[in-house]
Amino acid sequence: MSQRLNRRVRLLSGAAVGAAAFVAVGAAQAQTATTAAQADQAPTEVGEIVVTGIRRSIEASISAKANNTSIVEVISAEDIGKLPDVSIAESLARLPGVTMQRLDGRSQQISIRGLGPDFTTALLNGRELVTTGDNRGVEFDQFPSELLGSVVVYKTPDAALLGQGLAGSVDLRTVRPLAYGRQAIALNYRHEWNDIGALNSGTTDSGDRYTVSYIDQFMDGTLGVALGYAHMSSPYQSERFNAWGYPTYSDGNLLTGGVKPYVMSSELERDGYMGVLEWRPNDRIHSTIDAFYSEFKNTQVLRGIEFPLAWGGFSENPARNDTTLGGCQITSNVPTPNVCRPAPSLRPGYTVEDGLIVAGTWDNIKGVVRNDLNKRDSNITALGWNTEFVANDDWTLGLDLSYSKVERDDIILETNAGTGRNINGALDTLGFELTDDGVTRFNSRLDYADASLIRITSAQGWGSDVIPGGQVGYMNTPSIEDELKAARITAKRTLNQSPFSSIDFGLNYTERNKSFVNDQYYIGVPGGGDLFVPSEYLLAPTDLGYLGISQVLSYDALGVVNSGLLDRVRNPNADVAAGNWEVTEKVSTAYIRANIDHELFGMPLTGNVGMQFVYTDQSSSGFSARQVGPGVAETVAVNGGAEYLEILPSSNFILEVGDDMFARFAVSRTLARPRMDDMRASRNYSYNTSLAQSTDINRSPWGGGGGNPELRPYIADVADLSFEKYFANRRGYVSLAGFYKHLESYVYNRNQIFDFSGYPIGVISPTNPEPALRQGLVGAPDNGDGGWIKGLEFSVSAPFDLLHPALEGFGGVFSASATDSEVQPDPTQAPTTLPGLSETVVNGTLYYERYGFQARVSGRYRSDFLGEVAGFGNGRTLRSVAAETVVDAQIGYEFQSGPLEGLSILAQVNNLTDEPFKTFENGDERRTIDYQSYGRTFAVGMNYRF
């Protein structure tokens, strides 16, 4: 390890030891060593939720926050099977310092304190989880909120918190039946629909959710059982506009390079199962087995049209030329069958506003009608067994075993149709106008819903290097398998002296293996012709009225592909072969944590100091591949890896400076492991025979790009300070917190020297000699310099009857955070902000609950940020995302007596103001890349608890 790393570890370790010494000095100054009665120092279990209701949910969360020795935010269920929102991510996004990014209108991934999803670790009952995505970021809609009792977000770690993330850790917790303490049977049902209707033929705009939960205790309260099943069939819709980009026109103004608008109709189906068996025969033995399983299916139907505009280009028959002129020159750019398709042309007289062409007319437009399908099938299995044994008054021993696995299969299908193949077929004339939202509206001359005009074909000739005449579609079928095994042994030594009440020891071993299989296929018409869609696959046309295009041809794309009417040709290119990878991590963690229970200058002091020793052995295997000719690739099996040790000191101090008033201070060193696709051994490479005799590394015949299996983690040193005041018997609180994270390292892409020894170059000959260099430059992720991130967080939760008794039942929760960052991994480049960071985030909820009535309205705002979205080929792309405000509301009534006691009914709406999702380029919000409108989702339902 570098001297700088060692020095920083010594400084942090010294700070932790020094803080402990300060505690001891305080003990000497105190006349008596009185022990304050505080919460247990282990990660706090959320208390029993004994009644229903929004207010009691808030109170349980406040109590859990106050009792935890770390700085945390907590969500508690209103009752069994009833978290406050329809998804976990939506609930998390209401917490101070937490934001979420909508994906296709759904809350899915979160950012904590400005750091993106890959910096956050998800736990299930305190155990690290596998993920359904390509990397480490957890997609929270995989987990039914109805099967969770609470969620705890750790903003500061302690030494016993395993799997901690650089941003934070999110612990999803199922109910514990013995702690719950009574029998409960709950039934929940919701019916939901979207107000913009089913936008695609063969889809639905309504769905259902239902849950069954059962909790009971047996054998005189020593054996507890909790079982749960949750089903969801949830449709969602969107009207989507996508621009290719904005090149510069010949007059110096910007204009649209091309567009790809769609309407999307999706249905998410999920079945989740939860089981807990808890046994506590006496005060010395406590054993728990828990299991979770989820089947998740998401089907998206996308239909629309793609218009190449300024970037459209021309196409001509290479056989129709003379010695100097191509086909389009021969015809003077006049559309001619089998000879020339001229490039799109912008008519004079267009309208310009502030350097952007916003209205006009395009000629020679060859549209591509798209009928696409995205389908994902995945399942998660998570099993855990925890046993605790109290050996005597001084020692408690523990064993925890866990296993989790994800299997995911995707189908990403694109099919193309048009008026004819490449240079053939009718061209269109399009009038266009940019709206205030940056969406382009068109009026067209052609009828794109005419089944006698529009046929499955390669309208632009794309993919002709593999499919003669061009592809009519593309199918990407990646699959993921992620498996994690873990074992932990723990020991706790109770002390009978101040300043430490106990010391925890632990050893944890985790082995994780994640693989990505990259299968991709070109789709073509046998013989290279066109295919008119058979009537059995035709569907009602799709309306694109929001774009000014009345309708487009619609058909069952997957049905046509599976019918055998089209050919599937495996993509033989090098980039596909190099897209396969496998990453294995073996992590051994030893820790020690001393728990503080003391008085400092007459004030109760609790907390902990400790240290983790994290040894990592990581490896990856895959393929290096190069393109040796059209449709021909050469591959080499490769592997690599690294081993390293990180020492992570941490300390948390909570000083009760007044009645229910706390000052918290925490310092720690944290890490986040790199993205798994960044750690892949696979890469693309190239070899240039003409440079074989070069000895200059900058003119080496070798080159390429890919992953880096020797990549080290992100490292940060963190300081947190928080002041909290609880009032009204902990029914309310106010908090002000600040944090600073010094990022010691940050991963970025740069050119690195790579040894290509052993890589094939073909038969050695005078025209293909042995190269003078076996090294070359490859672009790959590497650990660079870091930067910083800092922020302030304010939150308040209060029942309004504190202001006046007439306001009993009313209350509010409000939070705001201001965050800033700067990273400069490459000292030769300008500093940038962190992806996923919104400088301003505001959340607010107003509620009323009394006499069985419940009502709540919530809003969350986040400012512009750099978000991760799907780009070309479904690859990862970072884009500027516009600020947004999302408002949800709910109203309900619970019968509190009579024959309907235990029944509650509700109605709710998500995205009440139909807030769109928008991305843009180069800091100019007029240059819209994505604009997606999702509509409002309504739901009505009931809950019944026996």
C-alpha positions, 0 to 999 in steps of 0.5 A: 500500500502507498505511504499516503494510505498508511499515513492516513490509516495511522491518522484515523486510527490515532484519532479513534484511539485519542477519542477513546483516551479522551473518554477515559480522561472524562472518567477520571474527572468525573467524581462517580462513574455512573452508567446511563441506561441506554440502548444496546450497542449492537445495530438497533432492532426497530421496536415493536409496532403495536398499532396502525397509523401514519403517526405511529409509524413516524413515532416508531421511526423517530424512536429507532433513530434516537436509539441507534448509535450510528447516524441513521434514518428509519422507515417503519411499517404502519402495521404488518404488511403496510409500509408507507409507500407502494415501493421501498425506493419511494419511501427511501427517497423521502428521507433526509439526504436520500434521493432516487432516480426514476426509471421508466416512471418507477422509483428503483435506485437511490443515491445517499448524500450525493453518491450514486447507487454503486456506492450504496450497499443493500442488506437484508436483515444485516446481510449483504445482498446480490443484485439483479443489475449489471453491477452493485446498485440494488434495484429496490423494486425487486423487494415487496414493501409489504413483506418488510417491517422496517428499513434502516439507512446507515449514514455512518458505519461502525466496525460491526456493520459489514458490507458498509458502503461509501455512501451508506448502507440500506438494511431491509428488515423483515419482522421478528415474530417473537418481538412482535409478540402476538398473533396477526393475520393481514390481507391487503389488496390494491387495484391500480391504473394509469390515467393515460391508458394503454398506449400500445395494442395488446397491453393493459393499463390496470393491475392488482396487488395483494398480500397475505401475512401471518405471524404467530407464537407457539410453545409458550412464546418460545417459537415464533413464525412469520409468513408472507406472500405478496403478488404484484401486477403493475402496468405503467406507461410513458410517452417518450421522445429521444433526440440523437443530439444537436450538431452544427448546421452549415450556417453555424446554428444547432439543429436536431441530428435525428429523433427516436420517439416511442410510446411504451407500455409495460407490465411488472409482475412480481411474486415475493415469499418471506418466511421467518422461524424464530426460537428462543427456548430460554435466555441463553439461546436465540436462533432465527432462520429467515428466507426470502424469494422473489420472482420478477418479470418486467415486459416493456412494449415500445413502438414508435418511429425513428427519423434520421435528420441532419445525421441521416446521410445518403446511400447509393448503389455502388454498382451504379457509378462511373470512374468518378461519380457515385450514384447520387451524383449521377442523379443529382441527388434525385431519389432513384430506385436502385441508384440513390437515396439522397441525404435529408435536406433542410429547406430554406426559410427555417426559424432560428431562436438563440442559435437553435433551429426550432422550426422548418421543413425536412425533405428526403426523410426515410423513417424507420418504424420501430416495434421493440420489446424489452423483457426481463425475468429474474429471481432472487433467493436469500437464506440466512441462519443466525444463532446467539448463545449466552455462554455466561454473564460475561460472554455471548457467542454468535454464528451467522450463515447466509446465502443469496443468488440472482438469476436474470435473463433479458430479451432486448429486441429491436425490429425495423420497418419502412417503405423499402430497403435502404435506397428503395422506397418512398421518402417523406417530407416532414414539417417540424417545430420544437415545443417549450419542453424541447420535444419536436412535433412533426407533420408528415406526408406518408401514412406509416400505419399502412400495412401495404406501404410499411414492411419489415425491412432495413430502411437505412441499410444498417448492419450490412457488414453482417446481413447483406442489404442490412439488418431488419432488427437486433436481439440482445439476450444478456444473462446475469448470475450473481451468487454470494455465500457468507459466514460470520462468527462473533463474540461479545465480552461484557465489561463491568467497568467504565468507560466501555460497557462491552467489546465485540469481536467478529470474523466474516468471510464472504465469497461472491461470484458474478458472471455476465453472458453477452449473446447478441443477434442480427435479424434479417429477412431470408434472401435479403428482401422485405417481409410484409407483416403477416396478418396474424401478427398485425395489431391495431396501429399505435397512436403517436399523436403527442408527436404529431404523427397520427399512427404507425404500423404495429405488430407482435415483434417477438411473435414474428421473430419466433415464427421462423420468418426471420433469420437470427445470425449471432453477432460475430464481432469482437466487441460482443465476445469481449462483453462476456466476463466473470468476477469473483471476490473473496473478502475476509473481514475481522473487526473489534468494536468497543461500546461506550456507556459512560458519563463525560463532564456529567453528561451521558456519553454512548457510542463506539470505537473500533476497526475493521481489517478487510482483506480482499482477493479478487479475480476475473476471467473473460476474453480479449478479442479483435476484429480481423475482418468483416464479421470475423473476430479472434479471441484470447482467454484472459484472466487477472486479479489482485489482493489487498488489505484495507484498515477501516477505523471508525468511531461514533459518539453520542453526547446527551447535552440536555433532556432528549438533546443529543450531539453526535460525532462520527469519523470513519474510513470507508470503501466502495468496491468498483463497478463489477464491469469495470473489474472485468478482465475482458477487453477489445484489442487491435493490431496494426501490422504497418506499425510492427517495427515501431518502438514508440509506445505512442505509435505501438501496433497494439491498442484496445480498451476494456476492464481492469481486474486489478482495480482497487476500491474507492476510499473515503475518510468521513466526518459527521456532526449532528445535533438532534432534539426530540420532544413531545415524548419523542413524537417529534424531533428536529435535526441539523447535520453536516458531513464531509467526505474526503475521497482519497481515490476515484476510478476513471478511464485512462490510457495504460500500458498493457503487455500483449505478450502471447497474443496472436498476430497471424503467420509471421512473414515479411509482410507480417513481421514479429513486432518490435513492441509487445506493449501498447496503450489500452483505455481502462478504468484506473484508480486516480486522485479523488476529491471531496463531497460535503453537505448539510441536512436539516429535518423536522418532524412534528405533530401540530397539536404542539402548536394548538390543541385544535390541530390534533391529528395534523402533522408534518415531516420536512427535510432539506439538504444542500450538497456539493462535490468536486472530483479530479481523478485526472490532474490534467483535466478539470474537476467535475461533480459526482454522478447522481448528486443533486445540490438541493433536495427537499422533501415534505409530507403533511398528514392528518390522522384522527377518528379513523381518517387518514390523509397524506400528501407528499412532495419531493424535489431534487435539482439537476444532476448527472444520471445514469441512463440507457444509451446506444445498444442499452449501454451505460450513459451519463446524462444531465437530468433536469430538476423535478418535483414529484407529488403523491397523495393518499386518503383512507379510513379505518373502521375502529369498532363494530363488525368491520373493525380491522378493515381499512380502505384507501385511495392514492395517486402517484405522480399527481402533477404528471412530472416528466423525466427529462435529460439534456446535453451540454448544460442547455435544457433546450437541447433535450435528449430524453423527455418522458411523460408517465401520467398519473397512477391511481390505486384503491384498496383495502387492508384487513387485519384479524 
